[in-house]
Each structure stands twice: as C-alpha cells, then as structure tokens.
C-alpha cells in the first residue's frame, strides 16, 4: 500500500470535521487529536489514544453503575476507534483489530442507549452480516428504515440519524454489507450488493415487531447508490433515500491515492485493473425503470467527492414518485448541515411509510 494517504489533505478539504461532529464526537476531541497528528502514519495511533480515553471512562462508569454515562462514553470510544481505522491501510491486522474494538465498545454500551440497540446477525449466503437494530420506545408493530454505509463508513455512523427516525416511531437497522466493516474479513465487495440488502429485508420481514409492508432504505455516498440499486431490485422496499449517491463511477479519479487504495481494499485486491472493473459494475443504467418505491434524492452543491450531477441524473431517470433537494451550501453527504437533512429524511420516511 502507498505510504502517502494524504490524511491532512482530507482534513483540509473540510469534510472530515463536519462528519465527525455530525456522528457524535466533541469538537475539542477532534481538534486536540488532529493537532497531535504530524504524519499520515500517526493518524491511526492518535485516534486510538483518544478512543482509549473514552473507553476507560465508559468502563469505569460501568463499574460504578453509572450506565447512561457508560453508554455515552463507550459510543464515543466506538466512533474514535472507527475513525482511527477508516482510512488506515498500512497494517491490515491493526485495521481489523481496531474495527473489532469499535464494534465491541458499541455492543458493550448499546443496552444503555435511549432507546437501546440490539446486535443482530443477518444470514447471507453461508455467512452472517453484523448489524445493529433499534426499536422505538413503546412501539408494537413498527415501520423500519435500513441504513447503508459508504465505502469508508460503518454501521455505527448512523446513530445520529437513527434518533430522527426513532423519535418518529420508525425502527432502524444498519449493517455491514460485503466489503464493509466487520463483514470484510468474510466477504469482499460485490456488484450484486442488492442481494445483501434483500437479506436484511428478509430478516426484518420475519421480526415480530416490524411491519413487513413498511420497510424503507437510506444510504449515504456509495450507500446512496446502493440504496437506489437495492430498491430497484426489491419491490418490498417502500421508500428509498439517496444522499450524495452516484449514478455510475466514470467520474472516479484513480490518481487519487485514497480513492484507489480504499477501493482496492474493499475488493480485496492489489490489482488496480480489478478494482476498476468492479467499480464499473456499479451503474444504474437500465435499472431505474424498475424502481417502484418513492425516491428522495439529497445532494450538496459543494460536494467535492460525488458530483451533484450524479444525484441529478438519478432523479432525472427515476420514474416517480420522486423528490429532490439540492442544498447550495451542502458538502459531501451534507455533513455540514445535518439540521436540514436529518429532519427532512425522517419526516419524508415517516410520511411514505405511514401512508
């Protein structure tokens, strides 16, 4: 793997800090950790140190029976471990170990979340996809939104968005699909990702607390593409949200070391031509005519990762019913304006899934 992964460049683009804030980290933690990073190689180590501080606080709170404090601290630790590894490819065993630590912190704290989360395993082609499932308080038969990660995301990053769904009586399910998070070690990225989403819908359809006729899907970045792709293939999906999603990948700049190395990792290959071939397979051409679910497309005009034209193309070809919201001030995934996008997504999902 290349030595220069340009972490500072990523920060200087202005996208990392809003993302970390939106997901639940404190500004002070973000800035003091970034200040200690003097090279790309130190990114993982410094974020791990910050994670360990929050983990210690969480485990000490558990010993004292301060469960709410424990849940909050362990969630912050999980996020810090996640960000420690999300663009770290120098040492794969360290990366996978950090992924495991992130997931364990989340699992150790999740029963103290309000409402609590449950760890689930979704059967899929001889393996299981790790997921986190949450039910709204007091619900008996709920609609549910499935959330799908981007290329460097993980299921725990939907925690802030989930609160908006849960507060409106909508259950949530997030999972690591092929090539993502905890699933990477068992199955690499594949172009028929929609089959993994279908397995998640199967899981929900069997759950006694979920109304199988009111299941939707939402994805961000690469997950925005995957959410649309999944809805095109599965008529059981009754609402679809794509945030910063793409139509196809011809805009990928393979000279960008982060783009190249990250996608090779997802595919489990050192061969760039193989990664390019896999990327070309993520194309909505000829698929959107099969979309039956209502569609909401959200994009930021200032998105420097996924061109806004990609979201506009999805919207243009979708048969409808469809809605599009382009925020002139929005960055990638509109992480800088979650107060606009999160309520919109939750309100729209509530209206679609409740009829």
C-alpha positions in Angstrom: 0.0 0.0 0.0 1.1 3.6 -0.7 2.7 5.4 2.2 1.1 8.8 1.5 -2.6 8.6 2.1 -3.0 12.4 2.4 -4.9 12.5 5.7 -4.1 16.1 6.2 -5.4 16.8 2.7 -8.7 15.1 3.7 -9.0 17.3 6.7 -8.1 20.4 4.8 -10.9 19.7 2.3 -13.2 20.5 5.2 -15.2 17.3 5.1 -13.8 15.2 8.0 -14.5 17.6 10.8 -18.3 18.1 10.0 -18.6 14.4 9.5 -17.1 13.6 12.9 -19.2 16.2 14.6 -22.4 15.0 13.0 -21.7 11.5 14.1 -21.3 12.5 17.7 -17.8 13.5 18.6 -16.9 16.6 20.6 -15.2 19.4 18.8 -12.5 19.5 21.4 -11.7 15.8 21.0 -11.5 16.2 17.2 -9.2 19.2 17.3 -6.8 18.0 20.0 -6.4 14.7 18.2 -5.8 16.3 14.8 -3.2 18.6 16.4 -1.2 15.6 17.5 -1.1 14.1 14.0 2.2 15.1 12.4 2.2 12.5 9.6 -0.1 10.2 7.8 1.3 7.2 9.7 0.3 8.7 13.0 -3.4 9.0 12.2 -4.5 5.6 13.5 -2.3 5.7 16.6 -3.5 9.1 17.8 -7.2 8.4 17.2 -6.7 5.1 19.1 -5.4 7.1 22.0 -8.5 9.3 22.1 -10.7 6.2 21.8 -8.9 4.6 24.8 -9.6 7.7 26.9 -13.4 7.4 26.3 -13.3 3.6 26.7 -11.7 4.0 30.1 -14.3 6.4 31.1 -17.1 4.1 29.9 -15.7 1.0 31.7 -15.1 2.9 35.0 -18.7 4.2 34.8 -20.0 0.6 34.3 -18.2 -0.5 37.4 -19.9 2.3 39.4 -23.3 1.5 37.9 -23.5 4.8 36.0 -25.0 3.2 33.0 -26.1 6.2 31.0 -22.6 7.7 31.3 -21.1 4.4 30.3 -23.3 4.1 27.2 -22.4 7.6 26.0 -18.7 7.2 26.6 -18.5 3.7 25.0 -20.3 5.1 22.0 -17.7 7.9 21.7 -15.0 5.3 22.0 -16.5 3.2 19.3 -16.6 6.3 17.0 -13.0 7.2 17.7 -11.8 3.6 17.0 -13.8 3.7 13.8 -12.2 6.9 12.6 -8.8 5.6 13.7 -9.1 2.8 11.0 -11.5 4.1 8.4 -8.7 5.4 6.1 -5.8 3.3 7.5 -4.5 0.6 5.2 -0.8 0.3 6.2 -1.3 -2.6 8.6 -4.4 -4.7 7.8 -4.3 -6.8 11.1 -4.2 -3.5 13.1 -7.1 -2.1 11.0 -9.2 -5.2 11.6 -8.4 -5.3 15.3 -9.4 -1.6 15.5 -12.7 -2.4 13.7 -13.3 -5.2 16.3 -12.6 -2.8 19.2 -15.0 -0.2 17.7 -17.8 -2.8 17.4 -17.1 -4.2 20.9 -17.4 -0.8 22.5 -20.7 -0.1 20.8 -22.0 -3.5 21.8 -20.9 -3.0 25.4 -22.7 0.3 25.6 -25.8 -0.2 23.4 -28.1 -1.6 26.1 -27.8 1.8 27.8 -28.8 3.8 24.7 -32.2 5.5 24.7 -33.8 3.5 23.1 -31.4 0.6 23.4 -29.8 -1.2 20.4 -29.5 -4.9 19.7 -26.7 -6.7 18.0 -28.1 -8.9 15.2 -26.6 -11.4 12.7 -28.3 -11.4 9.3 -27.9 -14.7 7.4 -26.5 -14.3 3.9 -25.0 -16.9 1.6 -23.3 -19.0 4.3 -22.1 -16.1 6.4 -23.8 -13.6 8.6 -23.8 -9.8 8.2 -23.3 -8.0 11.5 -26.0 -5.3 12.3 -27.4 -3.1 14.9 -31.2 -2.9 15.3 -33.2 -0.4 17.3 -36.9 -0.2 18.1 -38.8 3.0 19.0 -39.9 3.2 22.6 -43.4 1.8 23.2 -43.9 0.5 19.6 -45.6 -2.8 18.8 -45.6 -3.1 15.0 -43.2 -0.5 13.5 -42.0 0.6 10.1 -38.3 0.3 9.7 -35.5 2.1 7.8 -32.4 0.2 6.7 -29.3 2.4 6.5 -26.4 1.6 4.1 -22.8 2.7 4.6 -20.4 4.4 2.2 -17.1 3.0 1.2 -15.3 4.0 4.4 -18.3 4.1 6.7 -19.5 1.7 9.3 -22.9 0.8 10.7 -22.4 2.8 13.9 -22.1 6.1 12.0 -25.9 6.2 11.6 -26.5 6.8 15.3 -27.4 10.5 15.0 -29.7 9.9 12.0 -31.4 7.0 13.8 -32.5 9.3 16.5 -34.6 11.2 14.0 -36.3 8.0 12.7 -36.8 6.5 16.2 -38.4 9.7 17.5 -41.0 9.4 14.7 -41.8 5.8 15.6 -39.6 4.2 12.9 -37.3 1.3 13.8 -33.8 1.3 12.4 -31.4 -1.4 11.1 -27.8 -0.7 10.0 -25.5 -3.5 8.8 -22.0 -4.1 7.4 -22.5 -5.5 3.9 -19.9 -7.2 1.6 -16.6 -5.4 1.8 -17.7 -3.2 4.8 -16.8 -3.1 8.4 -16.9 -6.5 10.2 -18.1 -8.3 7.1 -14.9 -7.5 5.1 -13.0 -10.4 6.6 -15.7 -12.8 5.5 -16.8 -11.4 2.1 -15.4 -8.6 -0.1 -17.3 -6.0 -2.0 -19.5 -7.4 -4.8 -21.5 -5.7 -7.5 -24.7 -7.5 -6.6 -24.8 -5.8 -3.2 -28.6 -5.6 -3.5 -28.7 -9.3 -2.5 -27.3 -8.4 0.9 -29.9 -5.7 1.3 -32.6 -8.3 0.3 -31.2 -10.5 3.2 -31.7 -7.5 5.6 -35.3 -7.2 4.3 -35.8 -10.9 4.8 -34.6 -10.5 8.4 -37.0 -7.7 9.1 -39.9 -9.4 7.5 -39.5 -12.2 10.0 -39.3 -9.9 13.0 -42.5 -9.8 15.1 -42.0 -6.1 16.0 -41.7 -5.0 12.3 -44.5 -4.3 9.8 -43.0 -6.1 6.7 -45.1 -3.9 4.4 -43.4 -0.7 5.6 -39.7 -1.1 5.1 -37.5 1.6 3.6 -33.8 2.1 2.8 -31.5 5.1 3.1 -27.9 5.3 2.0 -25.1 7.9 2.0 -22.4 8.4 -0.6 -21.6 4.9 -2.0 -24.5 3.7 0.1 -26.7 6.2 -1.7 -26.1 4.3 -4.9 -26.6 1.0 -3.1 -29.9 2.1 -1.6 -31.3 3.0 -5.1 -29.9 -0.1 -6.6 -31.4 -2.2 -3.9 -34.8 -0.6 -4.2 -34.8 -1.2 -8.0 -34.4 -4.9 -7.4 -36.7 -5.4 -4.4 -40.3 -4.3 -4.5 -40.7 -4.9 -0.8 -38.8 -1.7 -0.2 -41.4 1.0 0.1 -39.3 4.2 0.4 -35.8 5.0 -0.8 -33.4 7.8 0.2 -30.1 8.5 -1.6 -27.8 11.1 0.0 -24.8 12.1 -2.1 -25.4 8.9 -4.2 -23.9 8.4 -7.6 -25.4 7.0 -10.9 -22.1 5.5 -12.1 -18.4 5.7 -11.4 -16.9 7.2 -14.5 -16.0 10.3 -12.5 -13.7 8.4 -10.2 -10.2 9.8 -10.2 -7.9 6.8 -9.9 -4.9 9.0 -9.4 -6.4 9.9 -6.0 -4.5 7.6 -3.7 -7.3 7.5 -1.1 -9.8 6.5 -3.8 -7.6 3.9 -5.3 -6.3 2.2 -2.1 -9.7 2.3 -0.4 -11.5 0.6 -3.3 -8.7 -2.0 -3.7 -9.2 -2.8 0.0 -13.0 -3.2 -0.4 -12.5 -5.6 -3.3 -9.7 -7.4 -1.5 -7.2 -6.9 -4.3 -3.8 -5.2 -5.0 -4.8 -5.2 -8.7 -6.0 -1.8 -9.8 -7.5 -3.1 -13.0 -9.6 -5.5 -11.0 -10.8 -2.7 -8.7 -11.6 -0.5 -11.8 -13.6 -3.4 -13.3 -15.5 -3.8 -10.0 -16.2 0.0 -9.8 -17.6 0.0 -13.4 -20.2 -2.6 -12.3 -21.8 -0.1 -10.0 -24.0 1.5 -12.6 -27.7 2.3 -12.5 -28.1 2.2 -16.3 -31.3 0.3 -17.2 -32.2 -0.3 -13.5 -34.2 2.8 -12.6 -37.1 1.9 -14.8 -37.7 -0.9 -12.3 -37.9 1.4 -9.3 -41.4 1.2 -7.7 -40.6 2.9 -4.3 -40.9 6.6 -3.8 -37.5 8.2 -4.0 -35.9 11.1 -2.2 -32.6 12.4 -3.6 -30.5 14.7 -1.5 -27.2 16.3 -2.6 -24.9 19.2 -1.7 -23.8 21.6 -4.4 -20.4 21.9 -2.7 -19.8 18.1 -2.7 -16.3 17.6 -4.0 -16.4 13.8 -3.6 -19.6 12.9 -5.6 -20.6 15.5 -8.2 -24.1 16.9 -7.8 -24.8 15.9 -11.4 -24.7 12.3 -10.3 -27.6 12.8 -8.0 -29.5 14.9 -10.6 -29.1 12.0 -13.1 -30.6 9.5 -10.6 -33.5 11.9 -10.1 -34.0 12.5 -13.8 -34.2 8.8 -14.7 -36.3 7.7 -11.8 -39.9 7.1 -12.8 -41.5 8.6 -9.7 -43.0 9.4 -7.3 -39.8 11.3 -6.6 -38.4 14.3 -4.8 -35.0 16.1 -4.9 -33.4 18.5 -2.5 -30.2 20.2 -3.5 -28.5 22.3 -0.9 -26.3 25.1 -2.3 -24.3 25.1 1.0 -24.1 21.3 1.4 -20.8 19.4 1.3 -20.3 15.7 0.8 -23.3 13.9 2.4 -24.3 17.3 3.7 -22.4 16.6 6.9 -22.1 20.3 7.5 -25.9 20.8 7.6 -27.4 17.8 9.3 -30.0 20.1 11.0 -31.5 20.4 7.5 -31.1 16.9 6.1 -31.8 14.6 9.0 -35.3 16.0 9.8 -36.1 16.0 6.1 -35.1 12.4 5.7 -37.1 11.3 8.8 -40.2 13.4 8.1 -40.3 12.1 4.5 -39.7 8.5 5.5 -42.5 8.8 8.1 -44.9 10.1 5.5 -44.0 7.5 2.9 -44.1 4.5 5.3 -47.2 5.6 7.2 -49.2 6.3 4.1 
